[in-house]
Amino acid sequence: MSKKLKLADIAQLAGVSKSTVSFVLNGHAEKHRITKETVERVMQVIKANNYSPSVYARALKSKKTSTYGLVIPDLLNMGFAAIAKELERLCLLSGYQLLIASTEDDPMTEQQAISNLIDRQVDGIMVASCHNDDGYYQSVAKDLPIVFFDRRFESSHYHFITTNAYDATKALLSKTTQDHDECAYIGGQFELSPSRDRYQGYVDALKENGIELNTDIIFSHDYQPQSGYDMMSQCVQTLGRLPRCLFTASYSLLEGVLRYLNDHNLLGAGDTLSMKIATFDNYSILDCLPLRIDSIEQDCPALAAAALECLRRCTSNADCPSQMVIPAQIHWRND
């Protein structure tokens, strides 16, 4: 295997100094009065040897690595996976490499991921944080551009890109719960802002339709499918039957609910088919189920594009709105 050439090797082969090669590579030949003949000789050597400057050498000079960091709670989560995929595509188009870390919704793992990305000298980070407040990020944000998406803190000192989860949930459930006297709720951690937004939309939709809030059928834990399974089991045990109406605060929780129904031979039963189900998040498989499930779809491409554009502006010291809210789309399947 041939040895990878260094800047000094190119300079020796071209018969010039290292600084001359550097000026040619960085487009400063004319500024430093380097002749066209010398530029052509240097470029011929570069092309003949397929030379490309070291990423680390360029970073040392420009103080930029052309890398961004992305920190998300769960790589298997459909929404976060879609956002990560779109961000990677957009970063590659703009000449950036995206480094992705998953935290499993654990604050200490998140801090370690941030620390690792800082050690790799990323130019900026996009984070869906599982922290309850901004305490950890107060010092980090002083030295590194950070954009938060999907989740926010009660602070105006950062840039947040979120979905209008409250409005979408309220609109969905205002219609879904009409002509019903109950609606069970299965959700994630209330410490997280999306959970609070979705829950408040649920509460206000029930209030609008004159439905009494029954805390016995309000369940919350985390967003894992197994939690959806367990909370559905608790709901059925509490009521002694299936709820007449059910809202799950994520597709992952709905997945657990559907598995519970299937395990108990309820997926195609009459009681289940008469049960109204609605969920936050959308997936194409919902169009193929015997159950008609209304759903809310986040605009993942728009979230990704807004987060990246905001980070670009931050890294170039340009103005960027402190908060951006992306509209969601409701898929009606019970019409």
NULO-989519 format. One line per field, with one value per residue (C-alpha): residue number from 1; residue in one letter; chain; z, x, y. Coordinates in steps of 0.02 Angstrom, whole numbers, plus 32768, in hexadecimal, padded with zeros to 4 digits. Example, Ala and Ser with C-alpha at 12.3 -4.5 7.8 and 13.67 -1.06 7.14 Angstrom:
! NULO-989519
vonu: 1, 2;
nuza: a, s;
torti: A, A;
up: 8186, 8165;
east: 8267, 82AC;
north: 7F1F, 7FCB;
! end
This chain:
! NULO-989519
vonu: 1, 2, 3, 4, 5, 6, 7, 8, 9, 10, 11, 12, 13, 14, 15, 16, 17, 18, 19, 20, 21, 22, 23, 24, 25, 26, 27, 28, 29, 30, 31, 32, 33, 34, 35, 36, 37, 38, 39, 40, 41, 42, 43, 44, 45, 46, 47, 48, 49, 50, 51, 52, 53, 54, 55, 56, 57, 58, 59, 60, 61, 62, 63, 64, 65, 66, 67, 68, 69, 70, 71, 72, 73, 74, 75, 76, 77, 78, 79, 80, 81, 82, 83, 84, 85, 86, 87, 88, 89, 90, 91, 92, 93, 94, 95, 96, 97, 98, 99, 100, 101, 102, 103, 104, 105, 106, 107, 108, 109, 110, 111, 112, 113, 114, 115, 116, 117, 118, 119, 120, 121, 122, 123, 124, 125, 126, 127, 128, 129, 130, 131, 132, 133, 134, 135, 136, 137, 138, 139, 140, 141, 142, 143, 144, 145, 146, 147, 148, 149, 150, 151, 152, 153, 154, 155, 156, 157, 158, 159, 160, 161, 162, 163, 164, 165, 166, 167, 168, 169, 170, 171, 172, 173, 174, 175, 176, 177, 178, 179, 180, 181, 182, 183, 184, 185, 186, 187, 188, 189, 190, 191, 192, 193, 194, 195, 196, 197, 198, 199, 200, 201, 202, 203, 204, 205, 206, 207, 208, 209, 210, 211, 212, 213, 214, 215, 216, 217, 218, 219, 220, 221, 222, 223, 224, 225, 226, 227, 228, 229, 230, 231, 232, 233, 234, 235, 236, 237, 238, 239, 240, 241, 242, 243, 244, 245, 246, 247, 248, 249, 250, 251, 252, 253, 254, 255, 256, 257, 258, 259, 260, 261, 262, 263, 264, 265, 266, 267, 268, 269, 270, 271, 272, 273, 274, 275, 276, 277, 278, 279, 280, 281, 282, 283, 284, 285, 286, 287, 288, 289, 290, 291, 292, 293, 294, 295, 296, 297, 298, 299, 300, 301, 302, 303, 304, 305, 306, 307, 308, 309, 310, 311, 312, 313, 314, 315, 316, 317, 318, 319, 320, 321, 322, 323, 324, 325, 326, 327, 328, 329, 330, 331, 332, 333, 334, 335;
nuza: m, s, k, k, l, k, l, a, d, i, a, q, l, a, g, v, s, k, s, t, v, s, f, v, l, n, g, h, a, e, k, h, r, i, t, k, e, t, v, e, r, v, m, q, v, i, k, a, n, n, y, s, p, s, v, y, a, r, a, l, k, s, k, k, t, s, t, y, g, l, v, i, p, d, l, l, n, m, g, f, a, a, i, a, k, e, l, e, r, l, c, l, l, s, g, y, q, l, l, i, a, s, t, e, d, d, p, m, t, e, q, q, a, i, s, n, l, i, d, r, q, v, d, g, i, m, v, a, s, c, h, n, d, d, g, y, y, q, s, v, a, k, d, l, p, i, v, f, f, d, r, r, f, e, s, s, h, y, h, f, i, t, t, n, a, y, d, a, t, k, a, l, l, s, k, t, t, q, d, h, d, e, c, a, y, i, g, g, q, f, e, l, s, p, s, r, d, r, y, q, g, y, v, d, a, l, k, e, n, g, i, e, l, n, t, d, i, i, f, s, h, d, y, q, p, q, s, g, y, d, m, m, s, q, c, v, q, t, l, g, r, l, p, r, c, l, f, t, a, s, y, s, l, l, e, g, v, l, r, y, l, n, d, h, n, l, l, g, a, g, d, t, l, s, m, k, i, a, t, f, d, n, y, s, i, l, d, c, l, p, l, r, i, d, s, i, e, q, d, c, p, a, l, a, a, a, a, l, e, c, l, r, r, c, t, s, n, a, d, c, p, s, q, m, v, i, p, a, q, i, h, w, r, n, d;
torti: A, A, A, A, A, A, A, A, A, A, A, A, A, A, A, A, A, A, A, A, A, A, A, A, A, A, A, A, A, A, A, A, A, A, A, A, A, A, A, A, A, A, A, A, A, A, A, A, A, A, A, A, A, A, A, A, A, A, A, A, A, A, A, A, A, A, A, A, A, A, A, A, A, A, A, A, A, A, A, A, A, A, A, A, A, A, A, A, A, A, A, A, A, A, A, A, A, A, A, A, A, A, A, A, A, A, A, A, A, A, A, A, A, A, A, A, A, A, A, A, A, A, A, A, A, A, A, A, A, A, A, A, A, A, A, A, A, A, A, A, A, A, A, A, A, A, A, A, A, A, A, A, A, A, A, A, A, A, A, A, A, A, A, A, A, A, A, A, A, A, A, A, A, A, A, A, A, A, A, A, A, A, A, A, A, A, A, A, A, A, A, A, A, A, A, A, A, A, A, A, A, A, A, A, A, A, A, A, A, A, A, A, A, A, A, A, A, A, A, A, A, A, A, A, A, A, A, A, A, A, A, A, A, A, A, A, A, A, A, A, A, A, A, A, A, A, A, A, A, A, A, A, A, A, A, A, A, A, A, A, A, A, A, A, A, A, A, A, A, A, A, A, A, A, A, A, A, A, A, A, A, A, A, A, A, A, A, A, A, A, A, A, A, A, A, A, A, A, A, A, A, A, A, A, A, A, A, A, A, A, A, A, A, A, A, A, A, A, A, A, A, A, A, A, A, A, A, A, A, A, A, A, A, A, A;
up: 8000, 7FCD, 8053, 805E, 8029, 809D, 8076, 8085, 8003, 7F87, 7FA4, 7F85, 7EE5, 7EA3, 7ED8, 7F43, 7FFB, 8068, 807C, 7FBE, 7FB2, 803F, 7FEA, 7F47, 7F9F, 7FFD, 7F63, 7F9F, 7F16, 7EC3, 7F69, 7F8D, 7EDA, 7EAD, 7DF1, 7D84, 7D4F, 7E05, 7E28, 7D91, 7DC7, 7E77, 7E35, 7DBD, 7E4D, 7EB6, 7E2C, 7DFC, 7EAF, 7EDA, 7F6C, 7FE0, 807C, 8124, 8174, 8217, 81C4, 8175, 821B, 8275, 81FA, 81E5, 8297, 8249, 8231, 81BC, 8234, 8297, 8328, 833C, 83E5, 83EA, 846F, 8407, 835D, 834C, 8368, 82C1, 82CE, 8308, 8287, 81FD, 823B, 8248, 8197, 814F, 81B1, 8172, 80BF, 80D3, 8129, 809E, 801B, 8075, 808B, 8142, 8198, 821D, 82B9, 830F, 83C4, 841F, 84D8, 8502, 855A, 85E1, 8619, 8645, 859D, 8549, 85A4, 8571, 84BC, 84BF, 850C, 8488, 83FC, 8448, 8451, 8397, 837C, 8323, 82E5, 8337, 8383, 836C, 8405, 8435, 84ED, 8578, 85FE, 8663, 8664, 8613, 86A6, 864A, 85AA, 85F8, 85F1, 8552, 84EC, 8515, 84A9, 8427, 83BB, 83F0, 83A8, 8405, 83A5, 83D1, 8489, 84E0, 8589, 85E1, 85AA, 8523, 851A, 8495, 83EA, 83E7, 8351, 8383, 833F, 836D, 83D2, 8441, 83B2, 834D, 83E1, 8415, 8363, 834F, 83F4, 83EB, 8359, 838F, 843B, 83FD, 8436, 84B6, 8573, 8591, 8541, 858A, 857A, 8565, 8560, 8585, 8609, 8641, 8662, 85A5, 854D, 84BE, 8541, 8599, 84F5, 84BC, 8566, 8571, 84C4, 8502, 85A0, 8543, 84BC, 8541, 8599, 84F6, 84DC, 8591, 85BD, 8673, 868A, 86D6, 8720, 8739, 867E, 8665, 865B, 863D, 8643, 85AF, 84F3, 84E2, 8491, 852C, 8593, 851A, 8532, 85F0, 85FA, 858A, 85FC, 8693, 8639, 8613, 86C5, 8709, 869D, 8693, 85D7, 8545, 854D, 84D8, 8498, 84A5, 847D, 8476, 847C, 8400, 837D, 83E8, 8473, 83F5, 83BD, 846E, 8478, 83D5, 8411, 84B1, 844A, 83DA, 846B, 84B9, 8414, 8413, 8374, 8307, 838E, 8389, 8427, 83E2, 833A, 8393, 83FE, 83BB, 83B7, 838D, 8398, 838B, 82FE, 825B, 81FE, 8157, 81A6, 81F8, 814E, 814A, 81F4, 8215, 8299, 8258, 82BB, 82A4, 82B7, 82BE, 824B, 8276, 81E1, 81FB, 815D, 8192, 8244, 8201, 8184, 8206, 8288, 820C, 81C8, 8278, 82A4, 8206, 8237, 82E7, 82AB, 8238, 82BE, 8259, 82A7, 82C2, 8319, 83CB, 83AD, 8311, 8313, 8282, 825A, 8263, 81F2, 822D, 81D1, 81E2, 81C9, 821D, 81A4;
east: 8000, 8049, 806B, 7FF0, 804A, 8057, 8062, 8120, 8126, 80C2, 8135, 81CF, 818A, 8158, 81FB, 81A7, 8190, 8105, 80BD, 80B1, 804D, 7FDE, 7FBD, 7F90, 7F1A, 7EC3, 7EAF, 7F28, 7FAC, 7F88, 7F87, 8036, 8072, 808E, 80A5, 8028, 80B1, 80D3, 8019, 8007, 809F, 805B, 7FAE, 7FF8, 8052, 7FB4, 7F4A, 7FCD, 7FD5, 7F1A, 7F4B, 7EC7, 7EEF, 7ED5, 7E2D, 7E87, 7F06, 7E7B, 7E1F, 7EBB, 7ECD, 7E16, 7DE1, 7D50, 7D3C, 7CA5, 7C4D, 7BAD, 7B70, 7AC1, 7A86, 79DF, 798A, 796B, 79AC, 791C, 7897, 7842, 783B, 78EE, 792D, 78D5, 791E, 79CD, 79C2, 798A, 7A0F, 7A97, 7A5C, 7A58, 7B02, 7B54, 7B09, 7B58, 7C02, 7BED, 7BFD, 7B7A, 7BAF, 7B1A, 7B0A, 7A78, 7A56, 79C9, 7978, 79FE, 7A44, 7AF1, 7B00, 7ACB, 7B53, 7BD5, 7B9B, 7BAA, 7C56, 7C8F, 7C52, 7CAA, 7D4B, 7D37, 7D2C, 7C84, 7C50, 7BA5, 7B27, 7A6D, 7A1C, 7976, 799F, 795B, 7992, 7909, 795F, 79EF, 7A68, 7AE5, 7ADF, 7AFE, 7BBA, 7BBD, 7B5E, 7BDE, 7C61, 7BFD, 7B63, 7AD2, 7A23, 799E, 7912, 7875, 788E, 78A6, 78D0, 7874, 78FC, 790E, 79CB, 79D1, 798F, 78FD, 78AC, 780C, 7768, 76C2, 7696, 7615, 75AC, 75B4, 7585, 74F5, 74B1, 74BF, 746C, 73E7, 739F, 73CF, 737D, 72D9, 7244, 72B1, 72B3, 7366, 7411, 74A7, 7554, 75F7, 7690, 7748, 77A9, 7751, 77FD, 7812, 77C3, 7773, 771C, 76D6, 769C, 7644, 75F5, 75B6, 7569, 7512, 74D3, 748F, 743B, 73DD, 73AC, 736C, 72FD, 72BF, 7316, 734A, 7404, 7419, 74C9, 74B0, 74C6, 7557, 75FB, 76AD, 7758, 77CF, 77C0, 77F8, 7780, 7783, 7744, 76B2, 768C, 7694, 762C, 75A6, 759F, 758A, 7501, 749D, 74B3, 7477, 73DB, 73BA, 73A8, 73F4, 73E6, 7366, 73E8, 74A6, 7533, 75EA, 766C, 76E2, 76E5, 775D, 76DB, 7654, 76C1, 76BC, 7600, 75E5, 7653, 75EB, 754B, 7596, 75D6, 7529, 74CF, 747F, 74C8, 7434, 73B0, 730F, 7334, 73DE, 7399, 731C, 73A5, 73E0, 749F, 7509, 75C4, 764F, 76C7, 7697, 76D3, 7699, 766B, 75D7, 7584, 7586, 753D, 748B, 7484, 746A, 74E7, 74EE, 759F, 760E, 76A4, 7738, 778B, 7835, 7887, 7851, 7890, 7937, 7949, 791C, 7994, 7A25, 7A04, 79FC, 7AA1, 7AF2, 7ABC, 7AFD, 7BA8, 7BB6, 7B78, 7ADC, 7A32, 79BE, 7913, 791C, 7881, 7838, 7799, 7779, 76C3, 768E, 7614, 757E, 7551, 7497, 746B, 73C1, 736D;
north: 8000, 80A8, 8129, 81B9, 8257, 82EB, 83A3, 839B, 830F, 8375, 8409, 839E, 8352, 83FE, 844E, 84D4, 84FA, 84B4, 8562, 8574, 84D1, 850C, 85B3, 855A, 84E1, 856D, 85DC, 8662, 864D, 86F4, 8750, 870F, 8731, 867B, 866A, 860D, 8596, 8567, 8552, 84DF, 8479, 8463, 8433, 83B4, 835E, 8362, 8315, 8294, 8255, 8267, 82D2, 831A, 8381, 832E, 8355, 8376, 83E8, 844E, 8454, 8491, 851F, 8550, 8524, 84C4, 8408, 8408, 8392, 83A4, 833B, 82F4, 82B2, 8256, 81EA, 814E, 8117, 809C, 8122, 813E, 81FB, 8213, 8197, 81F9, 829D, 8252, 820D, 82B4, 8314, 82A0, 82BB, 8378, 837C, 8318, 838D, 8421, 83CE, 839D, 82F6, 82CE, 826F, 821C, 81E6, 8193, 81AE, 8132, 81C7, 81C2, 826C, 8228, 81D0, 8272, 82D3, 8252, 825D, 831B, 830E, 8292, 8302, 8399, 8331, 8311, 83CD, 83D0, 847B, 8470, 83F8, 83D5, 8385, 8336, 833E, 82D0, 834E, 83A0, 844A, 84A7, 8499, 842B, 8491, 853C, 8524, 84BA, 853C, 85C3, 856D, 850D, 8534, 84C5, 84B4, 8452, 83FC, 839A, 83C2, 8468, 84B3, 853E, 85B8, 863B, 8632, 85A9, 857E, 8503, 84AD, 8453, 840E, 845E, 83C4, 841A, 8460, 83BF, 8350, 83C0, 83C7, 830A, 82DE, 8365, 8303, 8253, 8261, 82AA, 8241, 81E6, 81F2, 81B9, 81B5, 8159, 81A7, 8147, 81B7, 81D1, 822F, 82CF, 831A, 832D, 83C1, 835C, 82EE, 8387, 83D5, 8336, 831A, 83CD, 83BC, 831E, 8375, 840C, 83A3, 8340, 83E0, 8429, 8391, 8391, 82EE, 82DC, 82BE, 8211, 8203, 8148, 812E, 81A7, 8149, 8184, 8134, 813D, 812B, 8077, 7FF9, 7F8A, 801D, 8030, 7F77, 7F84, 8023, 7FD9, 7F42, 7FB5, 8016, 7F78, 7F3A, 7FE2, 7FE8, 7F2E, 7F47, 7FA4, 8062, 80AE, 8128, 8124, 819C, 8166, 81F1, 819B, 8113, 80AC, 80A8, 807C, 7FEB, 7FA7, 7FC0, 7F61, 7ED3, 7EC8, 7EBF, 7E3B, 7DD2, 7DD3, 7DAB, 7E56, 7EA1, 7E70, 7E60, 7EC3, 7F26, 7F59, 7F8D, 7FFE, 804C, 80F4, 80FD, 8194, 81AB, 8229, 81F9, 81A9, 8110, 80CA, 8023, 807B, 8080, 7FC1, 7F95, 7F58, 7FE2, 8092, 80FA, 81B6, 81F8, 8292, 829A, 8308, 835C, 8309, 8351, 8401, 83E6, 83A9, 8438, 84BB, 8474, 846E, 851C, 8562, 850D, 8552, 8600, 85E8, 85AD, 8644, 86BE, 86E7, 8708, 8675, 8674, 8633, 85C7, 8578, 8510, 8498, 846B, 83B4, 8359, 82F4, 8254, 8232, 817B, 8179, 81F1;
! end
